[in-house]
Amino acid sequence: MRFLNPKTDFAFKKIFGSEQSRDILLSFLNAILGLTHPYCIEDVQILDPYLAPKIQGMKDTYLDVRVKDEQGRSYIVEMQVLKRCWF
């Protein structure tokens, strides 16, 4: 049996990207980020993972999720995976 790696954009969208899994994603993000009232995430939007730079010469930006907390503030949550070499 093969499993999708949830750390890839494709798998993350497959697992959390539907309207039916919205509450699961909200709960997951609040738990993993340790957020409590009044900072809990209450709205979430999965973004296209590739956004071209707006200023020439700037590096590309990769975004995963735009969220809004209970106070109406918007944040971008980006998952980064660091491949480590052990010598």
PDB file of N, CA, C and O in Angstrom:
ATOM      1  N   MET A   1       0.846  -1.169   0.000  1.00  0.00           N
ATOM      2  CA  MET A   1       0.000   0.000   0.000  1.00  0.00           C
ATOM      3  C   MET A   1       0.895   1.236   0.000  1.00  0.00           C
ATOM      4  O   MET A   1       1.897   1.284   0.713  1.00  0.00           O
ATOM      5  N   ARG A   2       0.525   2.243  -0.809  1.00  0.00           N
ATOM      6  CA  ARG A   2       1.300   3.488  -0.876  1.00  0.00           C
ATOM      7  C   ARG A   2       0.473   4.629  -0.304  1.00  0.00           C
ATOM      8  O   ARG A   2      -0.746   4.677  -0.468  1.00  0.00           O
ATOM      9  N   PHE A   3       1.157   5.544   0.368  1.00  0.00           N
ATOM     10  CA  PHE A   3       0.497   6.695   0.967  1.00  0.00           C
ATOM     11  C   PHE A   3       1.047   7.979   0.361  1.00  0.00           C
ATOM     12  O   PHE A   3       2.202   8.034  -0.060  1.00  0.00           O
ATOM     13  N   LEU A   4       0.203   9.015   0.320  1.00  0.00           N
ATOM     14  CA  LEU A   4       0.652  10.335  -0.110  1.00  0.00           C
ATOM     15  C   LEU A   4       1.403  11.008   1.029  1.00  0.00           C
ATOM     16  O   LEU A   4       1.056  10.831   2.197  1.00  0.00           O
ATOM     17  N   ASN A   5       2.420  11.770   0.696  1.00  0.00           N
ATOM     18  CA  ASN A   5       3.164  12.527   1.694  1.00  0.00           C
ATOM     19  C   ASN A   5       2.424  13.851   1.917  1.00  0.00           C
ATOM     20  O   ASN A   5       2.389  14.678   1.006  1.00  0.00           O
ATOM     21  N   PRO A   6       1.830  14.082   3.097  1.00  0.00           N
ATOM     22  CA  PRO A   6       1.049  15.306   3.320  1.00  0.00           C
ATOM     23  C   PRO A   6       1.882  16.579   3.334  1.00  0.00           C
ATOM     24  O   PRO A   6       1.331  17.677   3.423  1.00  0.00           O
ATOM     25  N   LYS A   7       3.216  16.445   3.247  1.00  0.00           N
ATOM     26  CA  LYS A   7       4.071  17.635   3.223  1.00  0.00           C
ATOM     27  C   LYS A   7       4.249  18.200   1.821  1.00  0.00           C
ATOM     28  O   LYS A   7       4.910  19.224   1.654  1.00  0.00           O
ATOM     29  N   THR A   8       3.677  17.558   0.815  1.00  0.00           N
ATOM     30  CA  THR A   8       3.716  18.102  -0.538  1.00  0.00           C
ATOM     31  C   THR A   8       2.435  18.879  -0.793  1.00  0.00           C
ATOM     32  O   THR A   8       1.391  18.562  -0.224  1.00  0.00           O
ATOM     33  N   ASP A   9       2.512  19.900  -1.650  1.00  0.00           N
ATOM     34  CA  ASP A   9       1.331  20.712  -1.949  1.00  0.00           C
ATOM     35  C   ASP A   9       0.197  19.863  -2.504  1.00  0.00           C
ATOM     36  O   ASP A   9      -0.960  20.056  -2.133  1.00  0.00           O
ATOM     37  N   PHE A  10       0.518  18.926  -3.390  1.00  0.00           N
ATOM     38  CA  PHE A  10      -0.501  18.088  -4.012  1.00  0.00           C
ATOM     39  C   PHE A  10      -1.264  17.280  -2.964  1.00  0.00           C
ATOM     40  O   PHE A  10      -2.495  17.287  -2.941  1.00  0.00           O
ATOM     41  N   ALA A  11      -0.528  16.589  -2.101  1.00  0.00           N
ATOM     42  CA  ALA A  11      -1.163  15.747  -1.088  1.00  0.00           C
ATOM     43  C   ALA A  11      -1.909  16.590  -0.058  1.00  0.00           C
ATOM     44  O   ALA A  11      -3.003  16.223   0.369  1.00  0.00           O
ATOM     45  N   PHE A  12      -1.325  17.714   0.342  1.00  0.00           N
ATOM     46  CA  PHE A  12      -1.974  18.593   1.315  1.00  0.00           C
ATOM     47  C   PHE A  12      -3.333  19.037   0.792  1.00  0.00           C
ATOM     48  O   PHE A  12      -4.317  19.041   1.531  1.00  0.00           O
ATOM     49  N   LYS A  13      -3.387  19.415  -0.495  1.00  0.00           N
ATOM     50  CA  LYS A  13      -4.655  19.830  -1.095  1.00  0.00           C
ATOM     51  C   LYS A  13      -5.640  18.666  -1.178  1.00  0.00           C
ATOM     52  O   LYS A  13      -6.839  18.855  -0.970  1.00  0.00           O
ATOM     53  N   LYS A  14      -5.148  17.471  -1.480  1.00  0.00           N
ATOM     54  CA  LYS A  14      -6.025  16.297  -1.546  1.00  0.00           C
ATOM     55  C   LYS A  14      -6.624  15.981  -0.174  1.00  0.00           C
ATOM     56  O   LYS A  14      -7.795  15.616  -0.074  1.00  0.00           O
ATOM     57  N   ILE A  15      -5.827  16.121   0.869  1.00  0.00           N
ATOM     58  CA  ILE A  15      -6.281  15.787   2.215  1.00  0.00           C
ATOM     59  C   ILE A  15      -7.157  16.892   2.799  1.00  0.00           C
ATOM     60  O   ILE A  15      -8.223  16.614   3.348  1.00  0.00           O
ATOM     61  N   PHE A  16      -6.715  18.143   2.684  1.00  0.00           N
ATOM     62  CA  PHE A  16      -7.374  19.251   3.373  1.00  0.00           C
ATOM     63  C   PHE A  16      -8.108  20.232   2.460  1.00  0.00           C
ATOM     64  O   PHE A  16      -8.749  21.162   2.950  1.00  0.00           O
ATOM     65  N   GLY A  17      -8.026  20.042   1.137  1.00  0.00           N
ATOM     66  CA  GLY A  17      -8.480  21.069   0.207  1.00  0.00           C
ATOM     67  C   GLY A  17      -9.947  21.117  -0.143  1.00  0.00           C
ATOM     68  O   GLY A  17     -10.353  21.984  -0.917  1.00  0.00           O
ATOM     69  N   SER A  18     -10.756  20.229   0.388  1.00  0.00           N
ATOM     70  CA  SER A  18     -12.181  20.253   0.039  1.00  0.00           C
ATOM     71  C   SER A  18     -12.974  20.994   1.109  1.00  0.00           C
ATOM     72  O   SER A  18     -12.510  21.167   2.236  1.00  0.00           O
ATOM     73  N   GLU A  19     -14.157  21.422   0.745  1.00  0.00           N
ATOM     74  CA  GLU A  19     -15.035  22.110   1.698  1.00  0.00           C
ATOM     75  C   GLU A  19     -15.424  21.162   2.833  1.00  0.00           C
ATOM     76  O   GLU A  19     -15.634  21.607   3.962  1.00  0.00           O
ATOM     77  N   GLN A  20     -15.523  19.855   2.547  1.00  0.00           N
ATOM     78  CA  GLN A  20     -15.877  18.879   3.573  1.00  0.00           C
ATOM     79  C   GLN A  20     -14.777  18.740   4.629  1.00  0.00           C
ATOM     80  O   GLN A  20     -15.069  18.371   5.766  1.00  0.00           O
ATOM     81  N   SER A  21     -13.533  19.024   4.282  1.00  0.00           N
ATOM     82  CA  SER A  21     -12.433  18.878   5.247  1.00  0.00           C
ATOM     83  C   SER A  21     -12.018  20.214   5.861  1.00  0.00           C
ATOM     84  O   SER A  21     -11.008  20.286   6.561  1.00  0.00           O
ATOM     85  N   ARG A  22     -12.788  21.267   5.606  1.00  0.00           N
ATOM     86  CA  ARG A  22     -12.456  22.604   6.111  1.00  0.00           C
ATOM     87  C   ARG A  22     -12.331  22.627   7.643  1.00  0.00           C
ATOM     88  O   ARG A  22     -11.365  23.170   8.178  1.00  0.00           O
ATOM     89  N   ASP A  23     -13.310  22.037   8.346  1.00  0.00           N
ATOM     90  CA  ASP A  23     -13.266  22.034   9.810  1.00  0.00           C
ATOM     91  C   ASP A  23     -12.073  21.251  10.341  1.00  0.00           C
ATOM     92  O   ASP A  23     -11.498  21.609  11.369  1.00  0.00           O
ATOM     93  N   ILE A  24     -11.706  20.188   9.644  1.00  0.00           N
ATOM     94  CA  ILE A  24     -10.536  19.396  10.048  1.00  0.00           C
ATOM     95  C   ILE A  24      -9.267  20.236   9.887  1.00  0.00           C
ATOM     96  O   ILE A  24      -8.394  20.216  10.755  1.00  0.00           O
ATOM     97  N   LEU A  25      -9.165  20.973   8.778  1.00  0.00           N
ATOM     98  CA  LEU A  25      -7.999  21.834   8.551  1.00  0.00           C
ATOM     99  C   LEU A  25      -7.929  22.938   9.601  1.00  0.00           C
ATOM    100  O   LEU A  25      -6.852  23.220  10.126  1.00  0.00           O
ATOM    101  N   LEU A  26      -9.065  23.567   9.914  1.00  0.00           N
ATOM    102  CA  LEU A  26      -9.080  24.608  10.951  1.00  0.00           C
ATOM    103  C   LEU A  26      -8.606  24.045  12.292  1.00  0.00           C
ATOM    104  O   LEU A  26      -7.780  24.655  12.971  1.00  0.00           O
ATOM    105  N   SER A  27      -9.124  22.899  12.662  1.00  0.00           N
ATOM    106  CA  SER A  27      -8.743  22.267  13.923  1.00  0.00           C
ATOM    107  C   SER A  27      -7.262  21.894  13.919  1.00  0.00           C
ATOM    108  O   SER A  27      -6.556  22.120  14.902  1.00  0.00           O
ATOM    109  N   PHE A  28      -6.798  21.322  12.812  1.00  0.00           N
ATOM    110  CA  PHE A  28      -5.394  20.923  12.677  1.00  0.00           C
ATOM    111  C   PHE A  28      -4.466  22.133  12.833  1.00  0.00           C
ATOM    112  O   PHE A  28      -3.501  22.079  13.596  1.00  0.00           O
ATOM    113  N   LEU A  29      -4.755  23.221  12.113  1.00  0.00           N
ATOM    114  CA  LEU A  29      -3.892  24.405  12.184  1.00  0.00           C
ATOM    115  C   LEU A  29      -3.903  25.036  13.570  1.00  0.00           C
ATOM    116  O   LEU A  29      -2.848  25.413  14.082  1.00  0.00           O
ATOM    117  N   ASN A  30      -5.076  25.157  14.184  1.00  0.00           N
ATOM    118  CA  ASN A  30      -5.146  25.719  15.537  1.00  0.00           C
ATOM    119  C   ASN A  30      -4.363  24.867  16.526  1.00  0.00           C
ATOM    120  O   ASN A  30      -3.698  25.399  17.415  1.00  0.00           O
ATOM    121  N   ALA A  31      -4.439  23.542  16.376  1.00  0.00           N
ATOM    122  CA  ALA A  31      -3.730  22.642  17.295  1.00  0.00           C
ATOM    123  C   ALA A  31      -2.229  22.691  17.062  1.00  0.00           C
ATOM    124  O   ALA A  31      -1.459  22.831  18.013  1.00  0.00           O
ATOM    125  N   ILE A  32      -1.804  22.577  15.812  1.00  0.00           N
ATOM    126  CA  ILE A  32      -0.367  22.502  15.513  1.00  0.00           C
ATOM    127  C   ILE A  32       0.335  23.831  15.824  1.00  0.00           C
ATOM    128  O   ILE A  32       1.511  23.847  16.189  1.00  0.00           O
ATOM    129  N   LEU A  33      -0.398  24.948  15.674  1.00  0.00           N
ATOM    130  CA  LEU A  33       0.175  26.265  15.968  1.00  0.00           C
ATOM    131  C   LEU A  33      -0.044  26.679  17.423  1.00  0.00           C
ATOM    132  O   LEU A  33       0.462  27.717  17.851  1.00  0.00           O
ATOM    133  N   GLY A  34      -0.785  25.885  18.182  1.00  0.00           N
ATOM    134  CA  GLY A  34      -1.031  26.177  19.596  1.00  0.00           C
ATOM    135  C   GLY A  34      -1.856  27.427  19.817  1.00  0.00           C
ATOM    136  O   GLY A  34      -1.627  28.158  20.781  1.00  0.00           O
ATOM    137  N   LEU A  35      -2.822  27.687  18.933  1.00  0.00           N
ATOM    138  CA  LEU A  35      -3.629  28.903  19.033  1.00  0.00           C
ATOM    139  C   LEU A  35      -4.840  28.698  19.935  1.00  0.00           C
ATOM    140  O   LEU A  35      -5.506  27.664  19.880  1.00  0.00           O
ATOM    141  N   THR A  36      -5.114  29.703  20.768  1.00  0.00           N
ATOM    142  CA  THR A  36      -6.286  29.684  21.639  1.00  0.00           C
ATOM    143  C   THR A  36      -7.032  31.001  21.478  1.00  0.00           C
ATOM    144  O   THR A  36      -6.514  31.952  20.893  1.00  0.00           O
ATOM    145  N   HIS A  37      -8.255  31.048  22.002  1.00  0.00           N
ATOM    146  CA  HIS A  37      -9.082  32.249  21.929  1.00  0.00           C
ATOM    147  C   HIS A  37      -8.322  33.426  22.531  1.00  0.00           C
ATOM    148  O   HIS A  37      -7.760  33.253  23.612  1.00  0.00           O
ATOM    149  N   PRO A  38      -8.260  34.575  21.939  1.00  0.00           N
ATOM    150  CA  PRO A  38      -8.967  35.079  20.761  1.00  0.00           C
ATOM    151  C   PRO A  38      -8.141  35.006  19.473  1.00  0.00           C
ATOM    152  O   PRO A  38      -8.405  35.749  18.529  1.00  0.00           O
ATOM    153  N   TYR A  39      -7.164  34.136  19.429  1.00  0.00           N
ATOM    154  CA  TYR A  39      -6.274  34.060  18.265  1.00  0.00           C
ATOM    155  C   TYR A  39      -6.559  32.869  17.362  1.00  0.00           C
ATOM    156  O   TYR A  39      -5.833  32.649  16.393  1.00  0.00           O
ATOM    157  N   CYS A  40      -7.597  32.096  17.657  1.00  0.00           N
ATOM    158  CA  CYS A  40      -7.917  30.920  16.848  1.00  0.00           C
ATOM    159  C   CYS A  40      -8.224  31.298  15.405  1.00  0.00           C
ATOM    160  O   CYS A  40      -8.805  32.347  15.127  1.00  0.00           O
ATOM    161  N   ILE A  41      -7.828  30.435  14.514  1.00  0.00           N
ATOM    162  CA  ILE A  41      -8.140  30.607  13.095  1.00  0.00           C
ATOM    163  C   ILE A  41      -9.599  30.243  12.898  1.00  0.00           C
ATOM    164  O   ILE A  41     -10.056  29.198  13.361  1.00  0.00           O
ATOM    165  N   GLU A  42     -10.334  31.120  12.201  1.00  0.00           N
ATOM    166  CA  GLU A  42     -11.743  30.830  11.951  1.00  0.00           C
ATOM    167  C   GLU A  42     -12.084  30.774  10.465  1.00  0.00           C
ATOM    168  O   GLU A  42     -13.189  30.369  10.104  1.00  0.00           O
ATOM    169  N   ASP A  43     -11.153  31.173   9.600  1.00  0.00           N
ATOM    170  CA  ASP A  43     -11.381  31.085   8.169  1.00  0.00           C
ATOM    171  C   ASP A  43     -10.078  30.673   7.504  1.00  0.00           C
ATOM    172  O   ASP A  43      -8.998  31.068   7.945  1.00  0.00           O
ATOM    173  N   VAL A  44     -10.175  29.883   6.448  1.00  0.00           N
ATOM    174  CA  VAL A  44      -8.992  29.342   5.797  1.00  0.00           C
ATOM    175  C   VAL A  44      -9.218  29.279   4.287  1.00  0.00           C
ATOM    176  O   VAL A  44     -10.319  28.996   3.816  1.00  0.00           O
ATOM    177  N   GLN A  45      -8.141  29.550   3.541  1.00  0.00           N
ATOM    178  CA  GLN A  45      -8.184  29.463   2.083  1.00  0.00           C
ATOM    179  C   GLN A  45      -6.855  28.879   1.615  1.00  0.00           C
ATOM    180  O   GLN A  45      -5.793  29.418   1.924  1.00  0.00           O
ATOM    181  N   ILE A  46      -6.915  27.785   0.875  1.00  0.00           N
ATOM    182  CA  ILE A  46      -5.697  27.182   0.328  1.00  0.00           C
ATOM    183  C   ILE A  46      -5.359  27.913  -0.963  1.00  0.00           C
ATOM    184  O   ILE A  46      -6.204  28.063  -1.846  1.00  0.00           O
ATOM    185  N   LEU A  47      -4.108  28.369  -1.061  1.00  0.00           N
ATOM    186  CA  LEU A  47      -3.666  29.175  -2.193  1.00  0.00           C
ATOM    187  C   LEU A  47      -2.869  28.351  -3.192  1.00  0.00           C
ATOM    188  O   LEU A  47      -2.380  27.265  -2.882  1.00  0.00           O
ATOM    189  N   ASP A  48      -2.750  28.888  -4.386  1.00  0.00           N
ATOM    190  CA  ASP A  48      -1.871  28.302  -5.395  1.00  0.00           C
ATOM    191  C   ASP A  48      -0.460  28.352  -4.827  1.00  0.00           C
ATOM    192  O   ASP A  48      -0.026  29.412  -4.375  1.00  0.00           O
ATOM    193  N   PRO A  49       0.271  27.236  -4.836  1.00  0.00           N
ATOM    194  CA  PRO A  49       1.582  27.234  -4.184  1.00  0.00           C
ATOM    195  C   PRO A  49       2.646  28.065  -4.883  1.00  0.00           C
ATOM    196  O   PRO A  49       3.706  28.305  -4.304  1.00  0.00           O
ATOM    197  N   TYR A  50       2.394  28.516  -6.125  1.00  0.00           N
ATOM    198  CA  TYR A  50       3.415  29.297  -6.820  1.00  0.00           C
ATOM    199  C   TYR A  50       2.871  30.668  -7.158  1.00  0.00           C
ATOM    200  O   TYR A  50       1.875  30.798  -7.870  1.00  0.00           O
ATOM    201  N   LEU A  51       3.528  31.685  -6.644  1.00  0.00           N
ATOM    202  CA  LEU A  51       3.186  33.059  -6.986  1.00  0.00           C
ATOM    203  C   LEU A  51       4.436  33.718  -7.541  1.00  0.00           C
ATOM    204  O   LEU A  51       5.478  33.731  -6.886  1.00  0.00           O
ATOM    205  N   ALA A  52       4.338  34.261  -8.741  1.00  0.00           N
ATOM    206  CA  ALA A  52       5.485  34.934  -9.352  1.00  0.00           C
ATOM    207  C   ALA A  52       5.831  36.186  -8.550  1.00  0.00           C
ATOM    208  O   ALA A  52       4.937  36.827  -7.997  1.00  0.00           O
ATOM    209  N   PRO A  53       7.104  36.542  -8.479  1.00  0.00           N
ATOM    210  CA  PRO A  53       7.483  37.748  -7.726  1.00  0.00           C
ATOM    211  C   PRO A  53       6.904  38.993  -8.370  1.00  0.00           C
ATOM    212  O   PRO A  53       6.829  39.094  -9.595  1.00  0.00           O
ATOM    213  N   LYS A  54       6.490  39.956  -7.524  1.00  0.00           N
ATOM    214  CA  LYS A  54       5.924  41.210  -8.026  1.00  0.00           C
ATOM    215  C   LYS A  54       7.013  42.216  -8.368  1.00  0.00           C
ATOM    216  O   LYS A  54       6.787  43.138  -9.151  1.00  0.00           O
ATOM    217  N   ILE A  55       8.187  42.042  -7.787  1.00  0.00           N
ATOM    218  CA  ILE A  55       9.305  42.942  -8.049  1.00  0.00           C
ATOM    219  C   ILE A  55      10.390  42.142  -8.748  1.00  0.00           C
ATOM    220  O   ILE A  55      10.814  41.096  -8.258  1.00  0.00           O
ATOM    221  N   GLN A  56      10.833  42.633  -9.888  1.00  0.00           N
ATOM    222  CA  GLN A  56      11.854  41.916 -10.647  1.00  0.00           C
ATOM    223  C   GLN A  56      13.106  41.740  -9.801  1.00  0.00           C
ATOM    224  O   GLN A  56      13.565  42.678  -9.150  1.00  0.00           O
ATOM    225  N   GLY A  57      13.650  40.539  -9.816  1.00  0.00           N
ATOM    226  CA  GLY A  57      14.859  40.252  -9.056  1.00  0.00           C
ATOM    227  C   GLY A  57      14.583  39.654  -7.687  1.00  0.00           C
ATOM    228  O   GLY A  57      15.488  39.100  -7.063  1.00  0.00           O
ATOM    229  N   MET A  58      13.340  39.756  -7.206  1.00  0.00           N
ATOM    230  CA  MET A  58      13.002  39.160  -5.916  1.00  0.00           C
ATOM    231  C   MET A  58      12.818  37.662  -6.099  1.00  0.00           C
ATOM    232  O   MET A  58      12.504  37.201  -7.196  1.00  0.00           O
ATOM    233  N   LYS A  59      13.010  36.908  -5.036  1.00  0.00           N
ATOM    234  CA  LYS A  59      12.843  35.468  -5.140  1.00  0.00           C
ATOM    235  C   LYS A  59      11.366  35.109  -5.244  1.00  0.00           C
ATOM    236  O   LYS A  59      10.494  35.882  -4.846  1.00  0.00           O
ATOM    237  N   ASP A  60      11.106  33.936  -5.781  1.00  0.00           N
ATOM    238  CA  ASP A  60       9.742  33.441  -5.862  1.00  0.00           C
ATOM    239  C   ASP A  60       9.217  33.163  -4.460  1.00  0.00           C
ATOM    240  O   ASP A  60       9.986  32.845  -3.553  1.00  0.00           O
ATOM    241  N   THR A  61       7.898  33.285  -4.285  1.00  0.00           N
ATOM    242  CA  THR A  61       7.264  33.028  -3.003  1.00  0.00           C
ATOM    243  C   THR A  61       6.347  31.833  -3.137  1.00  0.00           C
ATOM    244  O   THR A  61       5.556  31.759  -4.077  1.00  0.00           O
ATOM    245  N   TYR A  62       6.442  30.910  -2.222  1.00  0.00           N
ATOM    246  CA  TYR A  62       5.582  29.744  -2.219  1.00  0.00           C
ATOM    247  C   TYR A  62       4.687  29.810  -0.991  1.00  0.00           C
ATOM    248  O   TYR A  62       5.172  29.828   0.140  1.00  0.00           O
ATOM    249  N   LEU A  63       3.389  29.844  -1.216  1.00  0.00           N
ATOM    250  CA  LEU A  63       2.430  29.986  -0.132  1.00  0.00           C
ATOM    251  C   LEU A  63       1.535  28.768  -0.070  1.00  0.00           C
ATOM    252  O   LEU A  63       1.278  28.125  -1.088  1.00  0.00           O
ATOM    253  N   ASP A  64       1.064  28.452   1.116  1.00  0.00           N
ATOM    254  CA  ASP A  64       0.175  27.315   1.259  1.00  0.00           C
ATOM    255  C   ASP A  64      -1.232  27.733   1.665  1.00  0.00           C
ATOM    256  O   ASP A  64      -2.195  27.418   0.966  1.00  0.00           O
ATOM    257  N   VAL A  65      -1.360  28.431   2.774  1.00  0.00           N
ATOM    258  CA  VAL A  65      -2.682  28.685   3.326  1.00  0.00           C
ATOM    259  C   VAL A  65      -2.789  30.127   3.828  1.00  0.00           C
ATOM    260  O   VAL A  65      -1.918  30.614   4.549  1.00  0.00           O
ATOM    261  N   ARG A  66      -3.864  30.793   3.438  1.00  0.00           N
ATOM    262  CA  ARG A  66      -4.175  32.118   4.001  1.00  0.00           C
ATOM    263  C   ARG A  66      -5.266  31.906   5.033  1.00  0.00           C
ATOM    264  O   ARG A  66      -6.278  31.264   4.752  1.00  0.00           O
ATOM    265  N   VAL A  67      -5.062  32.446   6.227  1.00  0.00           N
ATOM    266  CA  VAL A  67      -6.028  32.272   7.314  1.00  0.00           C
ATOM    267  C   VAL A  67      -6.444  33.623   7.883  1.00  0.00           C
ATOM    268  O   VAL A  67      -5.760  34.632   7.711  1.00  0.00           O
ATOM    269  N   LYS A  68      -7.575  33.611   8.560  1.00  0.00           N
ATOM    270  CA  LYS A  68      -8.053  34.802   9.269  1.00  0.00           C
ATOM    271  C   LYS A  68      -8.414  34.359  10.678  1.00  0.00           C
ATOM    272  O   LYS A  68      -9.091  33.349  10.868  1.00  0.00           O
ATOM    273  N   ASP A  69      -7.948  35.139  11.683  1.00  0.00           N
ATOM    274  CA  ASP A  69      -8.223  34.769  13.064  1.00  0.00           C
ATOM    275  C   ASP A  69      -9.514  35.414  13.558  1.00  0.00           C
ATOM    276  O   ASP A  69     -10.180  36.150  12.831  1.00  0.00           O
ATOM    277  N   GLU A  70      -9.846  35.122  14.806  1.00  0.00           N
ATOM    278  CA  GLU A  70     -11.095  35.614  15.398  1.00  0.00           C
ATOM    279  C   GLU A  70     -11.155  37.139  15.471  1.00  0.00           C
ATOM    280  O   GLU A  70     -12.239  37.714  15.566  1.00  0.00           O
ATOM    281  N   GLN A  71     -10.006  37.787  15.426  1.00  0.00           N
ATOM    282  CA  GLN A  71      -9.965  39.243  15.494  1.00  0.00           C
ATOM    283  C   GLN A  71      -9.967  39.884  14.109  1.00  0.00           C
ATOM    284  O   GLN A  71      -9.884  41.106  13.990  1.00  0.00           O
ATOM    285  N   GLY A  72     -10.064  39.056  13.054  1.00  0.00           N
ATOM    286  CA  GLY A  72     -10.129  39.563  11.688  1.00  0.00           C
ATOM    287  C   GLY A  72      -8.776  39.796  11.035  1.00  0.00           C
ATOM    288  O   GLY A  72      -8.715  40.320   9.923  1.00  0.00           O
ATOM    289  N   ARG A  73      -7.697  39.419  11.696  1.00  0.00           N
ATOM    290  CA  ARG A  73      -6.362  39.581  11.122  1.00  0.00           C
ATOM    291  C   ARG A  73      -6.063  38.430  10.176  1.00  0.00           C
ATOM    292  O   ARG A  73      -6.404  37.281  10.457  1.00  0.00           O
ATOM    293  N   SER A  74      -5.421  38.743   9.045  1.00  0.00           N
ATOM    294  CA  SER A  74      -5.069  37.730   8.050  1.00  0.00           C
ATOM    295  C   SER A  74      -3.598  37.362   8.174  1.00  0.00           C
ATOM    296  O   SER A  74      -2.746  38.211   8.434  1.00  0.00           O
ATOM    297  N   TYR A  75      -3.318  36.071   7.980  1.00  0.00           N
ATOM    298  CA  TYR A  75      -1.964  35.539   8.031  1.00  0.00           C
ATOM    299  C   TYR A  75      -1.775  34.571   6.879  1.00  0.00           C
ATOM    300  O   TYR A  75      -2.743  34.058   6.317  1.00  0.00           O
ATOM    301  N   ILE A  76      -0.549  34.332   6.541  1.00  0.00           N
ATOM    302  CA  ILE A  76      -0.216  33.286   5.583  1.00  0.00           C
ATOM    303  C   ILE A  76       0.582  32.239   6.331  1.00  0.00           C
ATOM    304  O   ILE A  76       1.597  32.544   6.957  1.00  0.00           O
ATOM    305  N   VAL A  77       0.117  31.003   6.261  1.00  0.00           N
ATOM    306  CA  VAL A  77       0.791  29.881   6.905  1.00  0.00           C
ATOM    307  C   VAL A  77       1.513  29.117   5.800  1.00  0.00           C
ATOM    308  O   VAL A  77       0.895  28.647   4.846  1.00  0.00           O
ATOM    309  N   GLU A  78       2.811  29.004   5.944  1.00  0.00           N
ATOM    310  CA  GLU A  78       3.628  28.324   4.941  1.00  0.00           C
ATOM    311  C   GLU A  78       4.316  27.141   5.594  1.00  0.00           C
ATOM    312  O   GLU A  78       4.935  27.274   6.650  1.00  0.00           O
ATOM    313  N   MET A  79       4.205  25.994   4.964  1.00  0.00           N
ATOM    314  CA  MET A  79       4.878  24.813   5.462  1.00  0.00           C
ATOM    315  C   MET A  79       6.201  24.667   4.713  1.00  0.00           C
ATOM    316  O   MET A  79       6.234  24.694   3.483  1.00  0.00           O
ATOM    317  N   GLN A  80       7.270  24.514   5.454  1.00  0.00           N
ATOM    318  CA  GLN A  80       8.580  24.327   4.850  1.00  0.00           C
ATOM    319  C   GLN A  80       9.171  23.021   5.344  1.00  0.00           C
ATOM    320  O   GLN A  80       9.069  22.673   6.521  1.00  0.00           O
ATOM    321  N   VAL A  81       9.781  22.316   4.431  1.00  0.00           N
ATOM    322  CA  VAL A  81      10.416  21.054   4.774  1.00  0.00           C
ATOM    323  C   VAL A  81      11.896  21.191   4.446  1.00  0.00           C
ATOM    324  O   VAL A  81      12.267  21.531   3.322  1.00  0.00           O
ATOM    325  N   LEU A  82      12.730  20.925   5.435  1.00  0.00           N
ATOM    326  CA  LEU A  82      14.168  21.017   5.263  1.00  0.00           C
ATOM    327  C   LEU A  82      14.730  19.615   5.130  1.00  0.00           C
ATOM    328  O   LEU A  82      14.567  18.779   6.019  1.00  0.00           O
ATOM    329  N   LYS A  83      15.388  19.368   4.021  1.00  0.00           N
ATOM    330  CA  LYS A  83      16.032  18.071   3.822  1.00  0.00           C
ATOM    331  C   LYS A  83      17.406  18.136   4.484  1.00  0.00           C
ATOM    332  O   LYS A  83      18.249  18.953   4.115  1.00  0.00           O
ATOM    333  N   ARG A  84      17.616  17.274   5.454  1.00  0.00           N
ATOM    334  CA  ARG A  84      18.877  17.278   6.190  1.00  0.00           C
ATOM    335  C   ARG A  84      19.780  16.170   5.703  1.00  0.00           C
ATOM    336  O   ARG A  84      19.337  15.065   5.387  1.00  0.00           O
ATOM    337  N   CYS A  85      21.044  16.491   5.653  1.00  0.00           N
ATOM    338  CA  CYS A  85      22.070  15.496   5.318  1.00  0.00           C
ATOM    339  C   CYS A  85      22.793  15.135   6.598  1.00  0.00           C
ATOM    340  O   CYS A  85      23.305  16.005   7.303  1.00  0.00           O
ATOM    341  N   TRP A  86      22.832  13.869   6.889  1.00  0.00           N
ATOM    342  CA  TRP A  86      23.534  13.392   8.075  1.00  0.00           C
ATOM    343  C   TRP A  86      24.840  12.746   7.629  1.00  0.00           C
ATOM    344  O   TRP A  86      24.840  11.799   6.842  1.00  0.00           O
ATOM    345  N   PHE A  87      25.929  13.257   8.128  1.00  0.00           N
ATOM    346  CA  PHE A  87      27.238  12.740   7.746  1.00  0.00           C
ATOM    347  C   PHE A  87      27.830  11.904   8.835  1.00  0.00           C
ATOM    348  O   PHE A  87      28.936  11.385   8.683  1.00  0.00           O
TER     349      PHE A  87
END
